[in-house]
Amino acid sequence: MSDRQDLPGAANDTDRDADAIDDQSSQPVFNLPRSLVITVLFLAVVYLVDAYLLDEEAQISVLMWFAFTPVRYVVPFAEQNFEWLWTPVTYSFLHGGIEHIGFNALWLVAFGAPVVRRIGTLRYVLFWIFSAAAAAFFHAGLHWGDQTLLVGASGVVSGLMGAACRFAFPDGRGYDRSFGHLHPRQSILGSFRNRTVVIFTAMWFFGNVLVAIGLPLIGSDVGEIAWDAHIGGFLFGFLFFGLFDRIAADDHPLAPA
């Protein structure tokens, strides 16, 4: 989940294939791709350093430098520093509490695994960057000029969920976390002919609507939940996953004959 807080004051084909093989064969913890394990560890280290090693003044500085806020984009860029350039991505590495990072890590592991196995590390990094930015600016579009701060990886996690809907839900079956990366990619419209995808997507959007009207689905100690960033990330992953998919839809091992 993403957390809103108030302001306190091009590789070649050979490289891609090798990258994918490395991800699929290197799954050291609970059968996870190495790059996903590194991501979770990185998020944990960032949180622990911020929460337990920095004093309050330093924590505020971290938020000012790395959290996303819509107000940056109503102030002329010439009148500010360059935080507007990197914060649409760096906010996704920050979290507001143990529950916040734990929730995001669990969903990241669940839905990130098949996506990473399918697209490889390089495209996974690019997907993270673009889905984080898409989630942030979708949020900013609905809160233009607000001085709230956005932190958390759930915009990216939502993007991974949207991407997984394009291939990891075989028609007539449930979510295939272990071998979902081997299934053919469904078209955008074709995904809506998949009953499992429709049910999952409907339940996911319904949950975020509940959050939007003020009924949080988890504890309230992590701040206001940025449901709009979730939706922005999900739409990006679902609509644009084809740009990151390495192999043609009809060229996967489990593609129908």
Phi, psi and chi 1 to 4 in degrees:
 res  aa     phi    psi   chi1   chi2   chi3   chi4
   1 MET       -  145.7  115.7 -171.4  114.1      -
   2 SER   -90.4  149.2  -67.2      -      -      -
   3 ASP  -121.6  128.3 -173.6   19.9      -      -
   4 ARG   -99.5  134.7  -70.3  179.0   54.3 -164.9
   5 GLN  -131.9  149.8  -56.9  176.5    5.1      -
   6 ASP   -75.0  148.9  -69.5  -25.8      -      -
   7 LEU   -64.2  133.4  -82.4  168.9      -      -
   8 PRO   -88.8   36.2   29.7  -33.0      -      -
   9 GLY   152.4      -      -      -      -      -
  10 ALA       -  111.9      -      -      -      -
  11 ALA   -82.9  151.7      -      -      -      -
  12 ASN   -80.0  172.5   59.2   40.6      -      -
  13 ASP   -62.4  -37.0  -69.9  -20.5      -      -
  14 THR   -63.7  -43.4  -59.4      -      -      -
  15 ASP   -63.7  -40.6  -69.2  -23.3      -      -
  16 ARG   -63.7  -45.5  -66.8  168.5 -176.1  163.3
  17 ASP   -63.6  -43.0  -68.1  -18.2      -      -
  18 ALA   -63.1  -38.8      -      -      -      -
  19 ASP   -61.7  -44.9 -162.2   33.1      -      -
  20 ALA   -65.2  -42.2      -      -      -      -
  21 ILE   -62.1  -41.1  -68.6  171.3      -      -
  22 ASP   -61.1  -43.8  177.9   69.4      -      -
  23 ASP   -64.7  -41.6  -92.6  -31.4      -      -
  24 GLN   -75.6  -27.7  -65.7 -178.5   32.0      -
  25 SER   -94.8  -16.1   61.1      -      -      -
  26 SER  -108.9   89.4  -57.4      -      -      -
  27 GLN  -130.3   78.1  -58.6  167.6   11.6      -
  28 PRO   -77.2  -23.9   28.6  -34.0      -      -
  29 VAL  -127.0  117.9  179.5      -      -      -
  30 PHE    51.6   37.4  -58.9  115.5      -      -
  31 ASN    62.2   34.0 -157.8   33.7      -      -
  32 LEU   -98.5  147.4  -66.2  176.6      -      -
  33 PRO   -60.1  144.7  -21.8   32.6      -      -
  34 ARG   -57.9  -41.7  178.3 -176.6  -60.1  163.8
  35 SER   -64.0  -29.9   52.7      -      -      -
  36 LEU   -73.8  -39.6 -165.1   60.1      -      -
  37 VAL   -60.9  -44.0  175.0      -      -      -
  38 ILE   -61.5  -39.5  -68.5  173.3      -      -
  39 THR   -60.0  -48.2  -59.3      -      -      -
  40 VAL   -62.8  -42.7  173.1      -      -      -
  41 LEU   -63.7  -40.8  -69.0  176.4      -      -
  42 PHE   -62.4  -46.2  176.1   72.8      -      -
  43 LEU   -60.9  -39.3  -65.9  177.8      -      -
  44 ALA   -66.2  -42.8      -      -      -      -
  45 VAL   -63.8  -44.9  168.3      -      -      -
  46 VAL   -58.2  -44.8  169.4      -      -      -
  47 TYR   -65.1  -46.3  171.2   72.7      -      -
  48 LEU   -63.6  -41.9  -68.6  173.1      -      -
  49 VAL   -63.1  -46.3  169.5      -      -      -
  50 ASP   -65.4  -43.1 -178.7   57.0      -      -
  51 ALA   -79.3  -31.5      -      -      -      -
  52 TYR  -120.2  -15.7  -62.9  104.7      -      -
  53 LEU  -109.1  -18.8  -63.1 -176.3      -      -
  54 LEU   -99.9  145.2  -58.7 -177.3      -      -
  55 ASP   -80.2  176.6   58.2   26.6      -      -
  56 GLU   -61.7  -39.9 -176.9  176.3   -2.4      -
  57 GLU   -63.9  -41.7 -177.6  177.6   -6.0      -
  58 ALA   -67.7  -37.1      -      -      -      -
  59 GLN   -62.7  -40.4  -70.4  174.3  -19.0      -
  60 ILE   -63.4  -40.4  -66.7  174.4      -      -
  61 SER   -62.8  -39.9  -64.6      -      -      -
  62 VAL   -60.7  -43.4  167.5      -      -      -
  63 LEU   -63.4  -42.6  -72.8  175.1      -      -
  64 MET   -65.3  -32.4  -65.0  -58.9   97.5      -
  65 TRP   -87.5  -30.4  -86.7   86.6      -      -
  66 PHE  -125.7  -14.0  -61.7  109.5      -      -
  67 ALA   -82.1  156.8      -      -      -      -
  68 PHE   -94.8  137.5  179.4   86.2      -      -
  69 THR  -142.7  134.1  178.0      -      -      -
  70 PRO   -63.0  -22.8  -24.7   35.5      -      -
  71 VAL   -65.2  -23.7   72.9      -      -      -
  72 ARG   -59.8  -25.7  -63.4 -168.2 -158.7  -82.6
  73 TYR   -97.7    6.1  -56.9   91.8      -      -
  74 VAL  -108.8   -6.6  -61.5      -      -      -
  75 VAL   -99.0  132.0  176.9      -      -      -
  76 PRO   -52.7  134.9  -26.3   35.3      -      -
  77 PHE   -59.3  -31.7  -67.1  154.9      -      -
  78 ALA   -65.9  -17.2      -      -      -      -
  79 GLU   -99.3    8.1  -62.0  178.7   10.4      -
  80 GLN  -140.9  172.9   55.8  178.4  -51.3      -
  81 ASN   -78.6 -166.4  -64.8  -38.7      -      -
  82 PHE   -95.9   16.5  -70.0   97.9      -      -
  83 GLU   -60.0  -28.8  -69.8   90.9  -20.7      -
  84 TRP   -61.3  -21.3   59.8  -91.8      -      -
  85 LEU   -80.8  -42.3 -176.6   60.4      -      -
  86 TRP  -103.4  -20.2   58.6   70.9      -      -
  87 THR   -64.2  -24.5   53.0      -      -      -
  88 PRO   -62.4  -10.5  -27.2   37.5      -      -
  89 VAL  -115.3  -43.8  176.3      -      -      -
  90 THR   -67.7  -23.2   56.4      -      -      -
  91 TYR   -59.2  -27.9   80.7   92.6      -      -
  92 SER   -72.0  -10.0   63.8      -      -      -
  93 PHE   -94.8   -7.3  -56.1  133.0      -      -
  94 LEU  -102.4  148.6  -55.4  175.8      -      -
  95 HIS  -140.8  154.3  -70.4   85.8      -      -
  96 GLY   -95.2   -0.4      -      -      -      -
  97 GLY   174.2  171.5      -      -      -      -
  98 ILE   -60.0  -44.4  -70.8  -70.1      -      -
  99 GLU   -63.7  -39.1 -176.4  177.1    5.5      -
 100 HIS   -62.3  -53.4 -171.1 -160.3      -      -
 101 ILE   -70.3  -34.5 -170.1  172.6      -      -
 102 GLY   -64.2  -44.0      -      -      -      -
 103 PHE   -60.4  -47.4 -174.1   84.9      -      -
 104 ASN   -66.8  -38.7  -80.8  -18.8      -      -
 105 ALA   -63.9  -40.9      -      -      -      -
 106 LEU   -62.2  -46.7  -72.9  174.4      -      -
 107 TRP   -71.2  -31.6  -72.6  109.2      -      -
 108 LEU   -63.5  -44.2  176.6   62.3      -      -
 109 VAL   -64.6  -42.9  166.4      -      -      -
 110 ALA   -65.4  -44.4      -      -      -      -
 111 PHE  -104.3  -15.5  -74.7   90.8      -      -
 112 GLY   -77.7  -30.4      -      -      -      -
 113 ALA   -57.0  -54.6      -      -      -      -
 114 PRO   -66.0  -32.7   22.5  -32.7      -      -
 115 VAL   -67.7  -45.6  177.0      -      -      -
 116 VAL   -64.2  -42.5  174.8      -      -      -
 117 ARG   -60.5  -33.2  -68.4 -171.1 -171.2  112.4
 118 ARG   -79.4  -40.9 -174.5  178.4 -177.6  101.2
 119 ILE  -104.3  -13.3   66.7  177.9      -      -
 120 GLY    83.7  168.7      -      -      -      -
 121 THR   -65.4  -47.5  -61.2      -      -      -
 122 LEU   -59.3  -48.6  175.4   59.4      -      -
 123 ARG   -69.2  -29.6  -65.2 -170.6 -179.3 -152.9
 124 TYR   -62.8  -44.0  163.8   61.0      -      -
 125 VAL   -61.8  -44.6  171.3      -      -      -
 126 LEU   -63.7  -40.7  -67.4  174.7      -      -
 127 PHE   -60.9  -42.6 -175.5   92.4      -      -
 128 TRP   -58.4  -48.6 -173.9  -69.0      -      -
 129 ILE   -59.5  -50.5  -68.1  171.1      -      -
 130 PHE   -73.5  -36.0  -75.2  103.2      -      -
 131 SER   -71.1  -36.1   59.1      -      -      -
 132 ALA   -61.6  -45.6      -      -      -      -
 133 ALA   -65.7  -40.6      -      -      -      -
 134 ALA   -61.3  -44.2      -      -      -      -
 135 ALA   -63.1  -43.4      -      -      -      -
 136 ALA   -63.6  -44.8      -      -      -      -
 137 PHE   -78.5  -24.9  -75.3  112.6      -      -
 138 PHE   -64.7  -42.9 -167.5   91.0      -      -
 139 HIS   -61.6  -45.0  165.8   78.1      -      -
 140 ALA   -64.1  -35.3      -      -      -      -
 141 GLY   -62.3  -29.7      -      -      -      -
 142 LEU   -92.7  -10.4  -62.7 -179.4      -      -
 143 HIS  -134.1   45.0  -58.2  -85.2      -      -
 144 TRP   -58.6  124.7 -163.2 -112.7      -      -
 145 GLY    84.6   -3.1      -      -      -      -
 146 ASP   -63.1  151.1  -85.1   10.9      -      -
 147 GLN  -100.8   16.4  -62.6 -173.3   37.5      -
 148 THR   -76.3  157.7   52.3      -      -      -
 149 LEU  -107.2  138.7  -66.4  175.1      -      -
 150 LEU  -111.6  125.2 -180.0   68.8      -      -
 151 VAL  -137.3  154.9  -63.1      -      -      -
 152 GLY   120.4  151.6      -      -      -      -
 153 ALA   -91.0    5.4      -      -      -      -
 154 SER   -71.5  -20.8   61.0      -      -      -
 155 GLY   -63.2  -41.8      -      -      -      -
 156 VAL   -68.5  -43.8  176.8      -      -      -
 157 VAL   -57.9  -42.5  173.2      -      -      -
 158 SER   -63.6  -37.9  -62.1      -      -      -
 159 GLY   -61.2  -40.9      -      -      -      -
 160 LEU   -65.4  -36.5  -67.0  167.7      -      -
 161 MET   -62.4  -46.2  -69.6 -179.4  176.1      -
 162 GLY   -61.6  -40.9      -      -      -      -
 163 ALA   -63.7  -43.1      -      -      -      -
 164 ALA   -61.7  -29.8      -      -      -      -
 165 CYS   -63.7  -17.8  -74.1      -      -      -
 166 ARG   -84.1  -12.5  -63.9  -72.0  -58.6  -81.4
 167 PHE  -152.4  -23.6   65.6   90.8      -      -
 168 ALA   -92.5    6.2      -      -      -      -
 169 PHE  -117.6   81.9  -69.4   81.4      -      -
 170 PRO   -55.4  140.3  -21.5   32.7      -      -
 171 ASP   -56.0  126.6 -164.9   14.9      -      -
 172 GLY    83.7    2.6      -      -      -      -
 173 ARG  -130.9  171.8  -64.3  165.7   51.9 -172.2
 174 GLY   -85.3 -167.0      -      -      -      -
 175 TYR   -68.1  126.1  173.2   57.9      -      -
 176 ASP  -105.2   90.6 -170.5  -12.4      -      -
 177 ARG   -72.7  -34.4  177.7  180.0  174.0  -85.8
 178 SER   -79.2  -41.7  -62.1      -      -      -
 179 PHE  -124.0   14.4  -59.0  101.0      -      -
 180 GLY   -61.4  -28.6      -      -      -      -
 181 HIS   -68.0  -12.8   60.4  -70.0      -      -
 182 LEU   -91.0   -9.2  -60.2  177.0      -      -
 183 HIS   -82.0  152.3  -67.5  -77.9      -      -
 184 PRO   -65.9  149.8   23.6  -34.0      -      -
 185 ARG   -75.4  131.2 -176.7  177.9   74.5 -114.5
 186 GLN   -85.4  148.6  -57.5  174.4   87.9      -
 187 SER   -69.1  166.0   66.9      -      -      -
 188 ILE   -59.6  -50.1  -66.5  174.4      -      -
 189 LEU   -69.5  -36.3  -66.4  179.1      -      -
 190 GLY   -62.8  -29.8      -      -      -      -
 191 SER   -61.5  -32.0  -61.1      -      -      -
 192 PHE   -79.4   -3.8  -70.5  102.6      -      -
 193 ARG   -92.6   -2.9  -67.1 -167.1  -69.6  -91.1
 194 ASN   -94.4  111.3 -176.0  -35.4      -      -
 195 ARG   -59.5  -38.4 -177.8  171.6  178.6  -90.4
 196 THR   -64.9  -42.1  -52.9      -      -      -
 197 VAL   -63.4  -42.9  171.0      -      -      -
 198 VAL   -61.7  -45.0  170.9      -      -      -
 199 ILE   -65.7  -46.2  -67.7  174.8      -      -
 200 PHE   -60.5  -47.3  173.0   82.1      -      -
 201 THR   -63.7  -41.9  -56.7      -      -      -
 202 ALA   -62.5  -44.0      -      -      -      -
 203 MET   -65.7  -38.5  -67.9  179.3   61.8      -
 204 TRP   -64.3  -46.9 -174.1   90.1      -      -
 205 PHE   -66.2  -37.1  -88.0   93.5      -      -
 206 PHE   -62.2  -41.1  179.3   68.9      -      -
 207 GLY   -60.9  -40.2      -      -      -      -
 208 ASN   -73.3  -29.5  -80.9  -80.7      -      -
 209 VAL   -64.9  -40.5  168.2      -      -      -
 210 LEU   -60.3  -41.6  -67.5 -179.2      -      -
 211 VAL   -63.4  -41.5  171.3      -      -      -
 212 ALA   -62.2  -33.1      -      -      -      -
 213 ILE   -91.7    5.6   62.8  176.9      -      -
 214 GLY   103.0   17.7      -      -      -      -
 215 LEU  -116.3   83.9 -175.9   62.4      -      -
 216 PRO   -63.0  145.9   23.7  -32.8      -      -
 217 LEU   -90.4  -11.1  -59.2 -178.2      -      -
 218 ILE  -133.3 -170.9   64.1  171.6      -      -
 219 GLY   -57.2  156.4      -      -      -      -
 220 SER   -96.7    7.9   59.2      -      -      -
 221 ASP   -87.8    7.3   60.5  -25.0      -      -
 222 VAL  -106.9    7.5  -64.1      -      -      -
 223 GLY    94.8 -178.9      -      -      -      -
 224 GLU   -69.9  133.2 -176.8  179.4   -8.2      -
 225 ILE   -83.2  129.0  -62.0  173.9      -      -
 226 ALA   -86.3   76.7      -      -      -      -
 227 TRP   -60.6  -31.4   57.1  -88.5      -      -
 228 ASP   -68.8  -33.7   39.9   16.2      -      -
 229 ALA   -65.7  -37.2      -      -      -      -
 230 HIS   -58.1  -47.8  -61.0  178.1      -      -
 231 ILE   -65.3  -41.8  -68.5  176.3      -      -
 232 GLY   -60.2  -42.9      -      -      -      -
 233 GLY   -65.9  -43.7      -      -      -      -
 234 PHE   -61.9  -46.5 -172.9   94.4      -      -
 235 LEU   -61.7  -39.7  -69.7  175.5      -      -
 236 PHE   -61.7  -50.0  175.6   85.1      -      -
 237 GLY   -62.2  -41.0      -      -      -      -
 238 PHE   -71.0  -44.5 -177.0   79.6      -      -
 239 LEU   -80.1  -31.4  -64.3  174.6      -      -
 240 PHE  -114.4   10.3  -63.7  103.0      -      -
 241 PHE   -59.5  -33.2  173.1   69.0      -      -
 242 GLY   -57.2  -26.3      -      -      -      -
 243 LEU   -71.4  -20.6  -61.7  177.8      -      -
 244 PHE  -104.5  -16.7  -60.8   87.4      -      -
 245 ASP   -67.3  131.6 -157.9    3.9      -      -
 246 ARG   -82.4  -30.7 -177.0  178.2   51.4 -106.0
 247 ILE  -117.9  146.1  -53.4  174.8      -      -
 248 ALA   -58.4  152.4      -      -      -      -
 249 ALA   -59.8  -31.8      -      -      -      -
 250 ASP   -96.6   15.8   59.4   -5.9      -      -
 251 ASP  -121.9   26.7 -164.5   27.8      -      -
 252 HIS   -98.1  153.7  -80.2  -84.7      -      -
 253 PRO   -54.8  -34.1  -26.2   34.4      -      -
 254 LEU  -101.0   16.8  -60.5 -174.2      -      -
 255 ALA   -67.3  140.6      -      -      -      -
 256 PRO   -64.4  143.6   22.8  -31.8      -      -
 257 ALA   -77.1      -      -      -      -      -
